[in-house]
Amino acid sequence: MTCSNGTRTEIETAVSRRKFLEFLAASPVVAPGVAGALASLATLGAGEALAQSYDVLRAAPSNVGPVITDPAQALNVFEFEPAAKQALPPAHYGYLATGVDGDETLKANRDGFEKYKIQVRRLVDARKIDTSVKIFGETWASPIALAPVSSQGAFHPEAEAAVARAAKVRGHQMILSTVGSTAIEEVIKERGAPVWYMLYPTDDWMVTEALVRRAEKAGAPAIVLTVDRQGGRNTETLFRERRLDTRTCTDCHTPGFKNEVSRKPMFDGIDVDKVTNLYGTGMTWDYVKRLRGIVKGKLVLKGIVTGEDAKIALTHGVDGIIVSNHGGRAEESLQSTIEALPAVVAAVNGKIPVLVDSGFRRGTDVLKALALGATAVCIGRPYCWGLAAFGQPGVEAVLNIMQREFVTIMRQVGAVKISDIDQRAVLHV
Ligand SMILES: Cc1cc2nc3c(=O)[nH]c(=O)nc-3n(C[C@H](O)[C@H](O)[C@H](O)COP(=O)(O)O)c2cc1C
């Protein structure tokens, strides 16, 4: 049985931990303050990680129900999902949660992490941790970036603008989707720095070219071509949730493909009359070559999951790869991306950066990917849960928790900087 964010066990664990906190808060036999202090962990900065357990004992009590009502109550990123579900209409939650077919690949993405154990090291002075990485000449404060997620207006009225502000505050890079609810110019303004732009090819080259030009003019240093949506998909969880939604879709969605596309701000001023398909079902490596010819900055392919395709990408002048199965929303392959990663890393052999996404929820997941050779990781649903439930503060809290967990496990493997993390830190089982 699967859940949108991974295994049911993980959700159940989050909820039972929450119930345990409630119990603690109400219990006369537990020292006052413990439950509230546990909840306040979410607000700790990375630099305070060493003091965590003492702070738990010191902080004031608070009542926390089964679903968090404030981002500061969250102990981990999973706890944002029930809050998002509560905040969203069923169809919108279904859109965010869904995988494809039986959601087995969605689940596989989480299960994949269990096949790698972490090898810790002792007696390394790890008081000062530097999580910065350099990608395409730019220094990122954290190797955790925000994956492109479409239509964020369905999750919160401030949509990508709120996400961009959170990314700015917490120091993370983000990738804007072609079908986002916010234009790239506004997103860059809110983030205060350029963002990467994710391109759906469309089946009209003029439109594609216009999108690339606009993104580059706005300052996007990298164009990310998503190549995993050509086959169509069966999003059963979405369809199931849709049945529970009593609202009329046409109140917000204008029927017809062209209206769906043209209402997205990135298409403003572009003639989409000839577009019948966003995903370029006829796209081949020739298309990548053609795109390479017009992209002035970096060209990244998102959705590569085999060493074979990674090698072909290299011969087409691609500057970077994102190993991704679209968060289990593209095809039901049952292949987790963490397990697909090593083959891609081997094929690329250090020539270009390899990023990875799909199922990343814990700092330990990030460490495993970096140990297997990834340059950085992206997260999708977790920041959208934060956005849906609490707007910008929710996104900030999600990023804070993942970064804090990542710093904690870096210390335990004796890595004080990203380049200290290598394959010795993981064991495949
Ligand atoms: C609601 C939703 C919309 C998405 N839209 C896009 C998109 O427009 N373009 C794209 O390349 N990937 C899209 N993705 C996939 C993400 O970029 C990313 O690959 C995935 O969410 C990572 O998995 P995770 O959600 O388990 O972290 C979307 C994912 C979700 C959940």
PDBQT file of the ligand as one rigid body, heavy atoms in Angstrom, charges set to zero:
ROOT
HETATM    1  C1  LIG A 501       2.518  18.471  -8.661  1.00  0.00    +0.000 C 
HETATM    2  C2  LIG A 501       3.791  18.225  -9.413  1.00  0.00    +0.000 A 
HETATM    3  C3  LIG A 501       4.008  18.903 -10.594  1.00  0.00    +0.000 A 
HETATM    4  C4  LIG A 501       5.196  18.714 -11.291  1.00  0.00    +0.000 A 
HETATM    5  N1  LIG A 501       5.436  19.447 -12.418  1.00  0.00    +0.000 NA
HETATM    6  C5  LIG A 501       6.610  19.289 -13.083  1.00  0.00    +0.000 A 
HETATM    7  C6  LIG A 501       6.908  20.070 -14.231  1.00  0.00    +0.000 A 
HETATM    8  O1  LIG A 501       6.152  20.951 -14.631  1.00  0.00    +0.000 OA
HETATM    9  N2  LIG A 501       8.085  19.817 -14.869  1.00  0.00    +0.000 N 
HETATM   10  C7  LIG A 501       8.962  18.868 -14.444  1.00  0.00    +0.000 A 
HETATM   11  O2  LIG A 501      10.010  18.683 -15.056  1.00  0.00    +0.000 OA
HETATM   12  N3  LIG A 501       8.710  18.128 -13.351  1.00  0.00    +0.000 NA
HETATM   13  C8  LIG A 501       7.568  18.326 -12.658  1.00  0.00    +0.000 A 
HETATM   14  N4  LIG A 501       7.333  17.589 -11.536  1.00  0.00    +0.000 N 
HETATM   15  C9  LIG A 501       8.339  16.644 -11.056  1.00  0.00    +0.000 C 
HETATM   16  C10 LIG A 501       9.337  17.329 -10.134  1.00  0.00    +0.000 C 
HETATM   17  O3  LIG A 501      10.137  18.246 -10.833  1.00  0.00    +0.000 OA
HETATM   18  C11 LIG A 501      10.284  16.324  -9.473  1.00  0.00    +0.000 C 
HETATM   19  O4  LIG A 501      10.894  15.543 -10.461  1.00  0.00    +0.000 OA
HETATM   20  C12 LIG A 501       9.562  15.424  -8.467  1.00  0.00    +0.000 C 
HETATM   21  O5  LIG A 501       8.550  16.105  -7.804  1.00  0.00    +0.000 OA
HETATM   22  C13 LIG A 501      10.577  14.896  -7.475  1.00  0.00    +0.000 C 
HETATM   23  O6  LIG A 501      10.007  13.938  -6.663  1.00  0.00    +0.000 OA
HETATM   24  P1  LIG A 501       9.402  14.235  -5.206  1.00  0.00    +0.000 P 
HETATM   25  O7  LIG A 501       8.123  14.958  -5.408  1.00  0.00    +0.000 OA
HETATM   26  O8  LIG A 501       9.224  12.863  -4.667  1.00  0.00    +0.000 OA
HETATM   27  O9  LIG A 501      10.422  15.048  -4.447  1.00  0.00    +0.000 OA
HETATM   28  C14 LIG A 501       6.166  17.785 -10.812  1.00  0.00    +0.000 A 
HETATM   29  C15 LIG A 501       5.928  17.125  -9.601  1.00  0.00    +0.000 A 
HETATM   30  C16 LIG A 501       4.766  17.352  -8.895  1.00  0.00    +0.000 A 
HETATM   31  C17 LIG A 501       4.585  16.653  -7.583  1.00  0.00    +0.000 C 
ENDROOT
TORSDOF 0
